[in-house]
Amino acid sequence: INELTRDRNELDISVIDGPYDDLLHGLRFGHLDILIGALRSSVPVDDVIQHELFEDALVIVGRAGHPLIGRKNLSADNLAGYPWVVPRADTPTRAYFEALFDGKKSNVSTHVVESSSLVLIRGLLLGSDRLTIISKHQIRHELEQNLLGILGFDTSNTSRPIGVTVRKDWQPTATQSRLMELLISASNMVHDDQRSYSKIE
């Protein structure tokens, strides 16, 4: 957005955050131009198209100094002993969270705060021993500042596609096409960041 408005400083841009179903409805009926985020495993309706930008893996995160930080070979039982903040139901990330405890006798669901607000999630983690499952890229600054830490729990099976969803009949303007170019460029930067994280770890 910063790059786009440097080129076209007369633009007004609205960024709407909300439940996927609400955003998809807005997209389909022309109230929104582009939906950006985790793609669904199958396109939910036949009048939109999904375009993948990059693959993104999730990690389990707690505050720096959390009792589980630094421990290796953690189990789901270890994780279930702590309260969580998790995304809304019916999101890909929430599905991965539910799968962590699938078939296990756990009362973890009684310790859950449900939110997709990064500001709220950050505050809850920093002020408690609460855990979350989130993209490493979304908390890169908190990791660099040593505010949050990644737990030693295997999440290698959590990779999910991130991309854009548009209407099938969408004819982008020159400005919208430029935004798409910038999103592709930003996704390439995410790939570079992911490689850098791998080298550090």
N, C-alpha and C positions, 0 to 999 in steps of 0.2 A: 504494500500500500504506500509506504514511504517513497519507494522508487517510482511508482506510477504517478503519484501526485507531484513529484519533482518535475516530471515531464509535462504534466497537465494540471497545473495548479488551480485551475478553475473547477475541478471536479468536487462534487459532494459524494461521499461514499457511506453507505449504511452497512454495518456488519451486524447481523442478527444471530444471536445464540439461542438455542432452544432444543426441545426434543426432536429427534430425527423425523418422526411422522409429521410434526407441524411444519418443519422446514421443507420436507418433500412435498407437502400439499402446497406450500407457497411457491415452490419451484414449478410445479406442474401447472399452476394457474397463473403464472407470469408475474407473481409478486416478488419473486427472487430470481436473480440471473444465474447464479452458480451456487451449488452446495459443495462445501469442502469438508472433508473429514474421513473417518473410517468407512471404507466401502462395505457393502453388504455382500455376503457370499453368493447370492443370486439377486439380480435386479428385481426389486419388489413389484414394479409395474412395467408395462410394456411401452410407455411413452417417454422414458428417460434412458440415458446412456451413462455408464460409469467409465471413467478414464483413470487408470492407476498412475500415480506419480512416484511412489516408492513403497518399500516394505518397511514396517516398523515393528520392532519387538517390544514387549512389555517387561517391566521389572517390578519386584516387590521393594517398597521403599518405606523407610522410617526416618525419624530425626537422627541427626548425628548423636551418637551416644546411646542410641536405643539398645536395650539389653540383647537383641539378636544380631546387631551389627558386628561383624567379625567372626561370627560362628559359621562353621562350614557344615555342609550336608544337612541343612535344615529340612524338616519334614512338614507336611501339612498339619500335623498335630501341634508342632511348635507354633505355627502361624495362627492356629485356631485359638490359642490362649490369649490373644490380644484383640482389642477392638479395632474396627476397620472403618475407613471412609471409601466408598465405592461409587461408580457411576450409576446412572439410572438403569432400571430393568430394560431388557430388550435392546441393549447396546452390545457390540462385539466385546468390549473390555469387560463388561459385567458377566458375559457368558464365560470368559476365561476365569474370572474370579469364582463363579459358581462351580466350574469344573475342578478347581483346586480341591474342593471338599465333597465332590460328588461321591455318594456311596459311603461316606465316612460319618460316624456318629459324632456330630459336632454341634455346639450351640452358637457357632460363630455368627449366624444370622441375627442373633439377639444383640450383637455388639456393633451393628452396622449403622453408619450415617450415610445417607444417599445424597450425593451431590456431584455435579460435573464442573463446579466452579474451581478453577485452579487457585484463586485467591483464598477461598475457604479451605480447600484441601491442604494448602501450604500451612495455613494458620493452625488447623487441627493437628497436623503432624508435628509442628514445632512445639506445640503446647501440651503434648501427651505422648504416650507410647503407642498411639494408633498407627496402623499400617495402611498402605494403599497399593493398588496395582495400577501402573501408569507407564506411559512412554518415557524412556530415558531422555529423549530429546526435549520433552515438555518441561523437564526440571533441570536442564543442563546448567543454568546459572546457579541454582541452589546446590547442585553437586560441586561446581567449581568453587563456591563460597564455603563449602563444608558445612552447610546447614542441614542437608539431608544426606542419607547414605543408602546404598543398595544392599539388600540382604543376600546372603549366599544360598539362594534357592533357585533351582533350575527352572527357568522360564523359556527355554529354547524352543518350545512348541507354541509360543504365543505370537509369532509373527503374523501381522495383519496388513492388508493393503490400505494405504492412504491415498486419496485422490479426489477428483471432482466429479460431480454428477450434474448433467445438463439435460434440457429437453431435447428430444430427437430432432425436432424441427427448429432448434435454436439457430439463429443467424447472428453471430456476434458482430458488434460494431468494431471499428478499428481500436477503440479504447479497450473493449472487452477482450479482443484478441491479444492486445498488448499485456493485459493482466494475465491471461493464460500463459504467455511466454515467460512472464516473470515468475509465475508459480512453478513452471518447469525448471527454471533456473534455480529457484529456491530449493526445489526437491533435490537437485544435484548437490547443493550445499549440504543437505541432510545426509546424503550418501557419504560425503567427505567427512562430516562430523562422526558418523557411525564408524568409519574406518579409523579415525583418530581415537575414539573411545576404545576400540578393540586393541589398539597398540598400547594404550595406557594400562588396560587391564591385563 
